């Protein structure tokens, strides 16, 4: 049976403007993420999974420990997270940014 860690600061619960559940099964939760130009979120968490970029992106992940990491991606790139993680993303671009996050349960 699949299990998932209950997140204290789930992205979908805290920021439904930017995060929408597209599918939720016994094994995965698929979340569509949409940010307009210059938009940012609140500090939130994601379970382990894979993010797939549907558009080019230029954004900064601000982490709860104070670190920041700039990520520049191309449409079709992906990023893998082996553990649950927490961040506050900022879209640095003047273009909308859209990935899909596949959270593994």
C-alpha positions as CSV (number, residue, x, y, z in Angstrom):
1,X,0.0,0.0,0.0
2,X,1.3,3.5,-0.9
3,X,2.0,5.9,1.9
4,X,2.7,9.6,1.9
5,X,4.0,12.0,4.5
6,X,1.5,14.5,5.7
7,X,3.0,17.9,5.0
8,X,2.5,20.7,7.5
9,X,2.7,23.4,4.9
10,X,1.2,21.7,1.8
11,X,1.6,24.0,-1.4
12,X,-1.9,23.3,-2.6
13,X,-3.5,24.1,0.7
14,X,-1.5,27.3,1.4
15,X,-1.4,28.7,-2.2
16,X,-4.3,27.5,-4.3
17,X,-3.8,30.5,-6.7
18,X,-0.5,28.9,-7.9
19,X,-1.1,25.2,-7.2
20,X,-3.9,23.0,-8.5
21,X,-4.3,19.2,-8.1
22,X,-4.8,17.6,-11.5
23,X,-4.9,14.0,-10.3
24,X,-4.6,12.2,-7.0
25,X,-4.2,8.4,-7.0
26,X,-2.9,5.8,-4.6
27,X,0.6,6.2,-6.0
28,X,1.0,9.9,-7.2
29,X,-0.4,13.3,-6.8
30,X,0.0,15.5,-9.9
31,X,0.0,19.3,-9.2
32,X,-0.1,22.0,-11.9
33,X,1.9,25.1,-11.0
34,X,1.3,28.5,-12.6
35,X,3.1,31.7,-11.8
36,X,2.7,35.0,-13.6
37,X,5.5,37.4,-14.3
38,X,7.3,38.3,-11.0
39,X,4.9,36.4,-8.8
40,X,6.0,34.5,-5.7
41,X,4.4,32.1,-3.2
42,X,4.6,31.6,0.5
43,X,6.9,29.2,2.3
44,X,5.5,25.7,1.6
45,X,6.4,22.1,1.2
46,X,6.2,19.4,-1.5
47,X,6.6,15.6,-1.1
48,X,9.3,13.8,-2.9
49,X,8.8,13.8,-6.6
50,X,9.7,15.2,-10.0
51,X,9.0,18.6,-11.5
52,X,8.6,18.8,-15.3
53,X,8.8,22.2,-16.9
54,X,6.1,23.0,-19.5
55,X,7.6,26.4,-20.2
56,X,11.1,28.0,-20.0
57,X,11.7,29.3,-16.5
58,X,13.9,31.7,-14.5
59,X,13.1,31.5,-10.8
60,X,14.6,31.5,-7.4
61,X,14.0,29.0,-4.7
62,X,14.2,30.6,-1.2
63,X,14.7,27.9,1.4
64,X,13.6,28.0,5.0
65,X,17.2,27.9,6.2
66,X,17.9,31.3,4.4
67,X,19.6,29.8,1.3
68,X,18.5,30.9,-2.1
69,X,19.1,29.0,-5.4
70,X,18.5,30.4,-8.9
71,X,17.2,27.9,-11.4
72,X,17.1,28.6,-15.1
73,X,15.2,25.9,-17.1
74,X,14.1,25.1,-20.6
75,X,10.7,23.6,-21.6
76,X,11.0,19.8,-21.1
77,X,13.7,19.9,-18.4
78,X,13.0,18.2,-15.1
79,X,14.2,18.3,-11.6
80,X,14.1,15.4,-9.1
81,X,13.6,15.6,-5.3
82,X,14.4,12.5,-3.3
83,X,12.9,13.8,0.0
84,X,10.1,16.2,0.9
85,X,11.3,19.8,0.7
86,X,10.3,23.3,1.6
87,X,10.7,26.6,-0.3
88,X,9.3,29.9,-1.4
89,X,9.7,30.3,-5.2
90,X,9.9,33.6,-7.1
91,X,9.4,33.9,-10.8
92,X,12.2,36.1,-12.0
93,X,11.0,36.3,-15.5
94,X,8.6,38.7,-17.3
95,X,6.9,35.6,-18.7
96,X,4.5,33.2,-17.1
97,X,6.0,30.0,-15.7
98,X,4.3,26.6,-15.7
99,X,5.6,23.2,-14.4
100,X,3.9,20.0,-13.4
101,X,5.0,18.4,-10.1
102,X,4.5,14.6,-9.8
103,X,4.6,13.8,-6.1
104,X,5.3,10.1,-5.3
105,X,3.3,8.6,-2.4
